[in-house]
């Protein structure tokens, strides 16, 4: 039986860790988590915020994910979009998901990211 998503992994090009840290920690406000030594040797970095865990793994021949993406739930979506814009990240609003405000952006290596917030009229998700 599945109980939760433990983490989402996105790929990144070699030697991109500093750009990733600046974005995921500095812009998104996530905390970097130290990787276990055996995995740290592979490069990349891990981040978390509450129950959200994103792993960025180095991949030779990297190509950014343009369609596949994590959907990250936020509060105060307007302010969050403004924060990304202020830091130079693209923000593309999409109103096609009923009951939600959402936009797409991308990280500094081109991976697609979705940010969404349920509309006030949406019922709270069941536990």
Beta strands, then each sheet from edge to edge (+ up, - down):
strand 1: 8-12
strand 2: 31-33
strand 3: 45-49
strand 4: 52-58
strand 5: 70-73
strand 6: 92-93
strand 7: 100-106
strand 8: 112-118
sheet 1: 1+ 4+ 3- 2+
sheet 2: 5+ 8+ 7- 6+
end
